[in-house]
Amino acid sequence: MPEAWQSLADLLVERCGAPPAVARRAIAPAYQAEYYPSHVRYEILRWLAYCLSGHGKSIKNVGAFVASRIATDTPCPAWFCPPTNELGREIQRAEAEWQSEADE
């Protein structure tokens, strides 16, 4: 798997707590569909923020939850407003990178 995609699997493992095999399986459909890695990173971070917010308080396994959303290409709800903390700024950077990639 190319380095950019491996870093997404690592993100799912390190930040969300997904098992490595689950993380690899989760990003495989996006890789095969030739999505921009920055788009997938953006969605992973948005779902992570969702899980950490009040909306995700009933989610028991963040890694499995986020991995399942990425595997099924389920976007984070448009109404969800990311936090203004460092994770929120990281989401903004990921969105800007994705837009830059898409414009090329």
N, CA, C and O atoms as CSV, one atom per row, in Angstrom:
chain,resi,resn,atom,element,x,y,z
A,1,MET,N,N,0.850,-1.169,0.000
A,1,MET,CA,C,0.000,0.000,0.000
A,1,MET,C,C,0.904,1.243,0.000
A,1,MET,O,O,1.873,1.299,0.756
A,2,PRO,N,N,0.593,2.229,-0.836
A,2,PRO,CA,C,1.405,3.450,-0.875
A,2,PRO,C,C,1.451,4.159,0.486
A,2,PRO,O,O,0.551,4.022,1.315
A,3,GLU,N,N,2.507,4.901,0.676
A,3,GLU,CA,C,2.746,5.542,1.976
A,3,GLU,C,C,1.595,6.434,2.435
A,3,GLU,O,O,1.236,6.417,3.612
A,4,ALA,N,N,1.014,7.210,1.525
A,4,ALA,CA,C,-0.097,8.096,1.902
A,4,ALA,C,C,-1.270,7.294,2.460
A,4,ALA,O,O,-1.932,7.728,3.403
A,5,TRP,N,N,-1.522,6.142,1.884
A,5,TRP,CA,C,-2.637,5.310,2.345
A,5,TRP,C,C,-2.281,4.574,3.626
A,5,TRP,O,O,-3.133,4.378,4.493
A,6,GLN,N,N,-1.031,4.168,3.744
A,6,GLN,CA,C,-0.595,3.528,4.986
A,6,GLN,C,C,-0.703,4.512,6.145
A,6,GLN,O,O,-1.040,4.119,7.262
A,7,SER,N,N,-0.419,5.792,5.888
A,7,SER,CA,C,-0.528,6.787,6.955
A,7,SER,C,C,-1.983,6.943,7.405
A,7,SER,O,O,-2.233,7.275,8.564
A,8,LEU,N,N,-2.945,6.709,6.507
A,8,LEU,CA,C,-4.359,6.756,6.902
A,8,LEU,C,C,-4.702,5.571,7.804
A,8,LEU,O,O,-5.431,5.723,8.784
A,9,ALA,N,N,-4.180,4.405,7.474
A,9,ALA,CA,C,-4.387,3.242,8.337
A,9,ALA,C,C,-3.754,3.508,9.706
A,9,ALA,O,O,-4.333,3.180,10.742
A,10,ASP,N,N,-2.565,4.104,9.695
A,10,ASP,CA,C,-1.900,4.438,10.956
A,10,ASP,C,C,-2.715,5.440,11.765
A,10,ASP,O,O,-2.781,5.344,12.991
A,11,LEU,N,N,-3.333,6.398,11.084
A,11,LEU,CA,C,-4.184,7.383,11.756
A,11,LEU,C,C,-5.352,6.692,12.452
A,11,LEU,O,O,-5.680,7.017,13.593
A,12,LEU,N,N,-5.975,5.742,11.766
A,12,LEU,CA,C,-7.073,4.991,12.379
A,12,LEU,C,C,-6.604,4.196,13.598
A,12,LEU,O,O,-7.329,4.074,14.584
A,13,VAL,N,N,-5.408,3.668,13.522
A,13,VAL,CA,C,-4.869,2.879,14.637
A,13,VAL,C,C,-4.485,3.795,15.802
A,13,VAL,O,O,-4.907,3.582,16.939
A,14,GLU,N,N,-3.687,4.806,15.505
A,14,GLU,CA,C,-3.110,5.641,16.562
A,14,GLU,C,C,-4.110,6.598,17.193
A,14,GLU,O,O,-4.113,6.762,18.413
A,15,ARG,N,N,-4.948,7.226,16.402
A,15,ARG,CA,C,-5.847,8.250,16.940
A,15,ARG,C,C,-7.219,7.705,17.323
A,15,ARG,O,O,-7.872,8.226,18.228
A,16,CYS,N,N,-7.653,6.651,16.628
A,16,CYS,CA,C,-9.003,6.135,16.861
A,16,CYS,C,C,-9.008,4.820,17.632
A,16,CYS,O,O,-10.037,4.426,18.182
A,17,GLY,N,N,-7.873,4.145,17.675
A,17,GLY,CA,C,-7.785,2.881,18.400
A,17,GLY,C,C,-8.278,1.667,17.619
A,17,GLY,O,O,-8.633,0.647,18.210
A,18,ALA,N,N,-8.298,1.776,16.298
A,18,ALA,CA,C,-8.722,0.629,15.475
A,18,ALA,C,C,-7.592,-0.390,15.408
A,18,ALA,O,O,-6.425,-0.002,15.356
A,19,PRO,N,N,-7.904,-1.666,15.407
A,19,PRO,CA,C,-6.873,-2.674,15.196
A,19,PRO,C,C,-6.270,-2.501,13.798
A,19,PRO,O,O,-6.985,-2.108,12.876
A,20,PRO,N,N,-4.975,-2.783,13.616
A,20,PRO,CA,C,-4.323,-2.573,12.322
A,20,PRO,C,C,-5.024,-3.247,11.139
A,20,PRO,O,O,-5.162,-2.637,10.079
A,21,ALA,N,N,-5.463,-4.481,11.304
A,21,ALA,CA,C,-6.125,-5.180,10.193
A,21,ALA,C,C,-7.458,-4.507,9.845
A,21,ALA,O,O,-7.818,-4.405,8.672
A,22,VAL,N,N,-8.171,-4.059,10.845
A,22,VAL,CA,C,-9.444,-3.366,10.616
A,22,VAL,C,C,-9.185,-2.050,9.890
A,22,VAL,O,O,-9.930,-1.683,8.982
A,23,ALA,N,N,-8.137,-1.344,10.287
A,23,ALA,CA,C,-7.803,-0.071,9.655
A,23,ALA,C,C,-7.459,-0.261,8.179
A,23,ALA,O,O,-7.910,0.507,7.329
A,24,ARG,N,N,-6.669,-1.272,7.880
A,24,ARG,CA,C,-6.306,-1.529,6.482
A,24,ARG,C,C,-7.532,-1.892,5.642
A,24,ARG,O,O,-7.687,-1.422,4.515
A,25,ARG,N,N,-8.394,-2.728,6.203
A,25,ARG,CA,C,-9.619,-3.102,5.480
A,25,ARG,C,C,-10.540,-1.896,5.298
A,25,ARG,O,O,-11.241,-1.802,4.290
A,26,ALA,N,N,-10.545,-0.991,6.245
A,26,ALA,CA,C,-11.434,0.175,6.177
A,26,ALA,C,C,-11.047,1.120,5.050
A,26,ALA,O,O,-11.917,1.683,4.385
A,27,ILE,N,N,-9.755,1.297,4.833
A,27,ILE,CA,C,-9.346,2.257,3.799
A,27,ILE,C,C,-9.219,1.620,2.418
A,27,ILE,O,O,-9.103,2.332,1.420
A,28,ALA,N,N,-9.240,0.296,2.348
A,28,ALA,CA,C,-9.089,-0.388,1.056
A,28,ALA,C,C,-10.128,0.048,0.020
A,28,ALA,O,O,-9.750,0.291,-1.126
A,29,PRO,N,N,-11.419,0.160,0.362
A,29,PRO,CA,C,-12.391,0.585,-0.664
A,29,PRO,C,C,-12.100,1.984,-1.215
A,29,PRO,O,O,-12.252,2.220,-2.413
A,30,ALA,N,N,-11.688,2.902,-0.355
A,30,ALA,CA,C,-11.374,4.264,-0.814
A,30,ALA,C,C,-10.131,4.250,-1.701
A,30,ALA,O,O,-10.064,4.981,-2.690
A,31,TYR,N,N,-9.160,3.429,-1.356
A,31,TYR,CA,C,-7.954,3.299,-2.177
A,31,TYR,C,C,-8.307,2.734,-3.550
A,31,TYR,O,O,-7.843,3.237,-4.573
A,32,GLN,N,N,-9.125,1.696,-3.567
A,32,GLN,CA,C,-9.524,1.071,-4.833
A,32,GLN,C,C,-10.368,2.017,-5.679
A,32,GLN,O,O,-10.319,1.960,-6.908
A,33,ALA,N,N,-11.139,2.885,-5.033
A,33,ALA,CA,C,-11.964,3.851,-5.759
A,33,ALA,C,C,-11.165,5.088,-6.171
A,33,ALA,O,O,-11.705,6.004,-6.792
A,34,GLU,N,N,-9.885,5.108,-5.824
A,34,GLU,CA,C,-8.956,6.193,-6.157
A,34,GLU,C,C,-9.394,7.542,-5.582
A,34,GLU,O,O,-9.287,8.578,-6.238
A,35,TYR,N,N,-9.888,7.506,-4.345
A,35,TYR,CA,C,-10.200,8.744,-3.643
A,35,TYR,C,C,-8.899,9.477,-3.330
A,35,TYR,O,O,-7.825,8.877,-3.305
A,36,TYR,N,N,-9.009,10.758,-3.098
A,36,TYR,CA,C,-7.845,11.510,-2.626
A,36,TYR,C,C,-7.577,11.104,-1.179
A,36,TYR,O,O,-8.496,11.099,-0.360
A,37,PRO,N,N,-6.328,10.763,-0.856
A,37,PRO,CA,C,-6.023,10.433,0.538
A,37,PRO,C,C,-6.405,11.571,1.497
A,37,PRO,O,O,-6.828,11.319,2.625
A,38,SER,N,N,-6.254,12.811,1.047
A,38,SER,CA,C,-6.594,13.944,1.911
A,38,SER,C,C,-8.094,13.973,2.231
A,38,SER,O,O,-8.482,14.406,3.316
A,39,HIS,N,N,-8.933,13.519,1.306
A,39,HIS,CA,C,-10.370,13.458,1.568
A,39,HIS,C,C,-10.672,12.418,2.643
A,39,HIS,O,O,-11.481,12.661,3.539
A,40,VAL,N,N,-10.027,11.273,2.552
A,40,VAL,CA,C,-10.244,10.210,3.531
A,40,VAL,C,C,-9.743,10.669,4.898
A,40,VAL,O,O,-10.392,10.421,5.915
A,41,ARG,N,N,-8.591,11.338,4.924
A,41,ARG,CA,C,-8.062,11.873,6.190
A,41,ARG,C,C,-9.048,12.860,6.803
A,41,ARG,O,O,-9.296,12.828,8.008
A,42,TYR,N,N,-9.604,13.727,5.981
A,42,TYR,CA,C,-10.591,14.698,6.430
A,42,TYR,C,C,-11.782,13.992,7.087
A,42,TYR,O,O,-12.225,14.390,8.164
A,43,GLU,N,N,-12.288,12.963,6.448
A,43,GLU,CA,C,-13.437,12.246,7.002
A,43,GLU,C,C,-13.076,11.500,8.285
A,43,GLU,O,O,-13.872,11.462,9.223
A,44,ILE,N,N,-11.882,10.907,8.335
A,44,ILE,CA,C,-11.459,10.224,9.565
A,44,ILE,C,C,-11.433,11.221,10.723
A,44,ILE,O,O,-11.945,10.938,11.806
A,45,LEU,N,N,-10.841,12.375,10.489
A,45,LEU,CA,C,-10.736,13.378,11.555
A,45,LEU,C,C,-12.103,13.911,11.964
A,45,LEU,O,O,-12.348,14.135,13.150
A,46,ARG,N,N,-13.003,14.120,10.993
A,46,ARG,CA,C,-14.359,14.583,11.333
A,46,ARG,C,C,-15.103,13.540,12.163
A,46,ARG,O,O,-15.769,13.880,13.140
A,47,TRP,N,N,-14.988,12.267,11.773
A,47,TRP,CA,C,-15.659,11.229,12.550
A,47,TRP,C,C,-15.046,11.102,13.942
A,47,TRP,O,O,-15.761,10.862,14.915
A,48,LEU,N,N,-13.733,11.260,14.041
A,48,LEU,CA,C,-13.091,11.224,15.352
A,48,LEU,C,C,-13.626,12.355,16.225
A,48,LEU,O,O,-13.964,12.135,17.388
A,49,ALA,N,N,-13.705,13.559,15.671
A,49,ALA,CA,C,-14.240,14.694,16.419
A,49,ALA,C,C,-15.688,14.433,16.834
A,49,ALA,O,O,-16.087,14.771,17.949
A,50,TYR,N,N,-16.464,13.838,15.945
A,50,TYR,CA,C,-17.850,13.491,16.244
A,50,TYR,C,C,-17.901,12.550,17.451
A,50,TYR,O,O,-18.693,12.753,18.371
A,51,CYS,N,N,-17.054,11.523,17.437
A,51,CYS,CA,C,-17.027,10.556,18.533
A,51,CYS,C,C,-16.640,11.194,19.859
A,51,CYS,O,O,-17.140,10.804,20.914
A,52,LEU,N,N,-15.757,12.166,19.800
A,52,LEU,CA,C,-15.288,12.817,21.016
A,52,LEU,C,C,-16.247,13.897,21.516
A,52,LEU,O,O,-16.115,14.380,22.641
A,53,SER,N,N,-17.204,14.268,20.682
A,53,SER,CA,C,-18.177,15.291,21.064
A,53,SER,C,C,-19.320,14.650,21.851
A,53,SER,O,O,-19.336,13.439,22.070
A,54,GLY,N,N,-20.251,15.460,22.261
A,54,GLY,CA,C,-21.433,14.954,22.951
A,54,GLY,C,C,-22.263,14.021,22.102
A,54,GLY,O,O,-22.981,13.174,22.633
A,55,HIS,N,N,-22.176,14.162,20.782
A,55,HIS,CA,C,-22.935,13.297,19.882
A,55,HIS,C,C,-22.451,11.853,19.937
A,55,HIS,O,O,-23.216,10.930,19.656
A,56,GLY,N,N,-21.194,11.657,20.295
A,56,GLY,CA,C,-20.628,10.315,20.284
A,56,GLY,C,C,-20.491,9.678,21.645
A,56,GLY,O,O,-19.784,8.682,21.794
A,57,LYS,N,N,-21.159,10.237,22.648
A,57,LYS,CA,C,-20.960,9.733,24.007
A,57,LYS,C,C,-21.411,8.286,24.201
A,57,LYS,O,O,-20.954,7.628,25.135
A,58,SER,N,N,-22.292,7.776,23.347
A,58,SER,CA,C,-22.736,6.388,23.487
A,58,SER,C,C,-21.893,5.415,22.664
A,58,SER,O,O,-22.131,4.208,22.705
A,59,ILE,N,N,-20.922,5.919,21.925
A,59,ILE,CA,C,-20.077,5.055,21.094
A,59,ILE,C,C,-19.040,4.380,21.988
A,59,ILE,O,O,-18.218,5.052,22.611
A,60,LYS,N,N,-19.082,3.084,22.045
A,60,LYS,CA,C,-18.186,2.320,22.934
A,60,LYS,C,C,-16.810,2.080,22.325
A,60,LYS,O,O,-15.803,2.140,23.031
A,61,ASN,N,N,-16.754,1.806,21.007
A,61,ASN,CA,C,-15.496,1.481,20.341
A,61,ASN,C,C,-15.283,2.469,19.201
A,61,ASN,O,O,-15.777,2.266,18.092
A,62,VAL,N,N,-14.551,3.529,19.479
A,62,VAL,CA,C,-14.332,4.594,18.500
A,62,VAL,C,C,-13.641,4.054,17.253
A,62,VAL,O,O,-14.023,4.398,16.135
A,63,GLY,N,N,-12.631,3.215,17.435
A,63,GLY,CA,C,-11.897,2.667,16.296
A,63,GLY,C,C,-12.788,1.897,15.344
A,63,GLY,O,O,-12.722,2.099,14.131
A,64,ALA,N,N,-13.620,1.017,15.879
A,64,ALA,CA,C,-14.525,0.235,15.045
A,64,ALA,C,C,-15.567,1.134,14.387
A,64,ALA,O,O,-15.909,0.941,13.221
A,65,PHE,N,N,-16.071,2.118,15.133
A,65,PHE,CA,C,-17.088,3.024,14.595
A,65,PHE,C,C,-16.540,3.826,13.422
A,65,PHE,O,O,-17.145,3.860,12.350
A,66,VAL,N,N,-15.393,4.473,13.627
A,66,VAL,CA,C,-14.818,5.307,12.561
A,66,VAL,C,C,-14.418,4.443,11.372
A,66,VAL,O,O,-14.676,4.813,10.227
A,67,ALA,N,N,-13.794,3.304,11.627
A,67,ALA,CA,C,-13.384,2.410,10.536
A,67,ALA,C,C,-14.595,1.964,9.715
A,67,ALA,O,O,-14.513,1.887,8.489
A,68,SER,N,N,-15.703,1.674,10.368
A,68,SER,CA,C,-16.887,1.232,9.625
A,68,SER,C,C,-17.436,2.360,8.760
A,68,SER,O,O,-17.910,2.110,7.651
A,69,ARG,N,N,-17.382,3.587,9.244
A,69,ARG,CA,C,-17.870,4.723,8.460
A,69,ARG,C,C,-16.979,4.970,7.243
A,69,ARG,O,O,-17.473,5.300,6.164
A,70,ILE,N,N,-15.679,4.812,7.417
A,70,ILE,CA,C,-14.748,5.007,6.304
A,70,ILE,C,C,-14.905,3.868,5.292
A,70,ILE,O,O,-14.906,4.109,4.084
A,71,ALA,N,N,-15.034,2.649,5.773
A,71,ALA,CA,C,-15.166,1.488,4.888
A,71,ALA,C,C,-16.414,1.564,4.028
A,71,ALA,O,O,-16.412,1.107,2.885
A,72,THR,N,N,-17.480,2.136,4.569
A,72,THR,CA,C,-18.749,2.203,3.827
A,72,THR,C,C,-18.941,3.560,3.155
A,72,THR,O,O,-20.014,3.842,2.621
A,73,ASP,N,N,-17.908,4.398,3.179
A,73,ASP,CA,C,-17.955,5.716,2.546
A,73,ASP,C,C,-19.129,6.549,3.064
A,73,ASP,O,O,-19.844,7.189,2.293
A,74,THR,N,N,-19.310,6.525,4.373
A,74,THR,CA,C,-20.368,7.296,5.021
A,74,THR,C,C,-19.775,8.612,5.503
A,74,THR,O,O,-18.948,8.614,6.415
A,75,PRO,N,N,-20.180,9.733,4.908
A,75,PRO,CA,C,-19.617,11.007,5.352
A,75,PRO,C,C,-20.164,11.426,6.710
A,75,PRO,O,O,-21.293,11.100,7.074
A,76,CYS,N,N,-19.353,12.139,7.432
A,76,CYS,CA,C,-19.793,12.702,8.705
A,76,CYS,C,C,-20.961,13.648,8.409
A,76,CYS,O,O,-20.933,14.343,7.393
A,77,PRO,N,N,-21.970,13.692,9.255
A,77,PRO,CA,C,-23.126,14.549,8.964
A,77,PRO,C,C,-22.723,16.000,8.703
A,77,PRO,O,O,-21.868,16.556,9.392
A,78,ALA,N,N,-23.348,16.589,7.708
A,78,ALA,CA,C,-23.038,17.969,7.330
A,78,ALA,C,C,-23.364,18.935,8.458
A,78,ALA,O,O,-22.742,19.992,8.567
A,79,TRP,N,N,-24.331,18.586,9.298
A,79,TRP,CA,C,-24.718,19.478,10.389
A,79,TRP,C,C,-23.720,19.469,11.536
A,79,TRP,O,O,-23.750,20.353,12.393
A,80,PHE,N,N,-22.826,18.463,11.562
A,80,PHE,CA,C,-21.859,18.391,12.663
A,80,PHE,C,C,-20.814,19.486,12.515
A,80,PHE,O,O,-20.155,19.585,11.481
A,81,CYS,N,N,-20.667,20.289,13.526
A,81,CYS,CA,C,-19.699,21.379,13.515
A,81,CYS,C,C,-18.468,20.945,14.302
A,81,CYS,O,O,-18.559,20.734,15.512
A,82,PRO,N,N,-17.308,20.805,13.636
A,82,PRO,CA,C,-16.093,20.384,14.344
A,82,PRO,C,C,-15.706,21.379,15.438
A,82,PRO,O,O,-16.085,22.549,15.382
A,83,PRO,N,N,-14.965,20.919,16.413
A,83,PRO,CA,C,-14.561,21.793,17.513
A,83,PRO,C,C,-13.593,22.880,17.042
A,83,PRO,O,O,-13.082,22.830,15.923
A,84,THR,N,N,-13.357,23.836,17.890
A,84,THR,CA,C,-12.421,24.913,17.559
A,84,THR,C,C,-11.054,24.671,18.188
A,84,THR,O,O,-10.182,25.537,18.119
A,85,ASN,N,N,-10.855,23.514,18.796
A,85,ASN,CA,C,-9.560,23.187,19.411
A,85,ASN,C,C,-8.565,22.702,18.347
A,85,ASN,O,O,-8.793,22.884,17.151
A,86,GLU,N,N,-7.486,22.099,18.778
A,86,GLU,CA,C,-6.445,21.648,17.849
A,86,GLU,C,C,-6.983,20.625,16.849
A,86,GLU,O,O,-6.601,20.652,15.678
A,87,LEU,N,N,-7.856,19.729,17.288
A,87,LEU,CA,C,-8.441,18.760,16.361
A,87,LEU,C,C,-9.252,19.485,15.291
A,87,LEU,O,O,-9.212,19.098,14.123
A,88,GLY,N,N,-9.978,20.520,15.668
A,88,GLY,CA,C,-10.734,21.308,14.697
A,88,GLY,C,C,-9.829,21.982,13.687
A,88,GLY,O,O,-10.143,22.035,12.498
A,89,ARG,N,N,-8.698,22.500,14.163
A,89,ARG,CA,C,-7.741,23.132,13.246
A,89,ARG,C,C,-7.112,22.089,12.323
A,89,ARG,O,O,-6.833,22.375,11.158
A,90,GLU,N,N,-6.892,20.895,12.838
A,90,GLU,CA,C,-6.353,19.807,12.014
A,90,GLU,C,C,-7.361,19.421,10.929
A,90,GLU,O,O,-6.976,19.112,9.801
A,91,ILE,N,N,-8.636,19.440,11.269
A,91,ILE,CA,C,-9.689,19.150,10.289
A,91,ILE,C,C,-9.688,20.227,9.208
A,91,ILE,O,O,-9.812,19.912,8.025
A,92,GLN,N,N,-9.552,21.482,9.595
A,92,GLN,CA,C,-9.505,22.578,8.625
A,92,GLN,C,C,-8.316,22.431,7.686
A,92,GLN,O,O,-8.442,22.656,6.482
A,93,ARG,N,N,-7.160,22.053,8.232
A,93,ARG,CA,C,-5.973,21.846,7.387
A,93,ARG,C,C,-6.194,20.693,6.414
A,93,ARG,O,O,-5.809,20.783,5.248
A,94,ALA,N,N,-6.813,19.609,6.887
A,94,ALA,CA,C,-7.091,18.458,6.025
A,94,ALA,C,C,-8.062,18.848,4.912
A,94,ALA,O,O,-7.913,18.408,3.772
A,95,GLU,N,N,-9.047,19.669,5.241
A,95,GLU,CA,C,-9.998,20.116,4.220
A,95,GLU,C,C,-9.303,20.985,3.172
A,95,GLU,O,O,-9.562,20.850,1.976
A,96,ALA,N,N,-8.423,21.871,3.623
A,96,ALA,CA,C,-7.690,22.735,2.687
A,96,ALA,C,C,-6.790,21.895,1.782
A,96,ALA,O,O,-6.687,22.168,0.586
A,97,GLU,N,N,-6.145,20.886,2.341
A,97,GLU,CA,C,-5.282,20.001,1.540
A,97,GLU,C,C,-6.111,19.244,0.516
A,97,GLU,O,O,-5.702,19.101,-0.636
A,98,TRP,N,N,-7.265,18.764,0.928
A,98,TRP,CA,C,-8.153,18.041,0.022
A,98,TRP,C,C,-8.600,18.955,-1.113
A,98,TRP,O,O,-8.581,18.546,-2.274
A,99,GLN,N,N,-8.999,20.184,-0.799
A,99,GLN,CA,C,-9.438,21.120,-1.831
A,99,GLN,C,C,-8.294,21.428,-2.797
A,99,GLN,O,O,-8.508,21.547,-4.003
A,100,SER,N,N,-7.088,21.556,-2.262
A,100,SER,CA,C,-5.918,21.824,-3.088
A,100,SER,C,C,-5.652,20.664,-4.049
A,100,SER,O,O,-5.349,20.872,-5.224
A,101,GLU,N,N,-5.771,19.448,-3.532
A,101,GLU,CA,C,-5.579,18.256,-4.361
A,101,GLU,C,C,-6.647,18.175,-5.447
A,101,GLU,O,O,-6.351,17.851,-6.597
A,102,ALA,N,N,-7.871,18.466,-5.079
A,102,ALA,CA,C,-8.983,18.378,-6.024
A,102,ALA,C,C,-8.875,19.422,-7.124
A,102,ALA,O,O,-9.338,19.195,-8.242
A,103,ASP,N,N,-8.262,20.574,-6.817
A,103,ASP,CA,C,-8.121,21.658,-7.791
A,103,ASP,C,C,-6.995,21.409,-8.788
A,103,ASP,O,O,-6.944,22.058,-9.833
A,104,GLU,N,N,-6.096,20.483,-8.481
A,104,GLU,CA,C,-4.952,20.218,-9.364
A,104,GLU,C,C,-5.345,19.488,-10.613
A,104,GLU,O,O,-4.492,19.196,-11.451
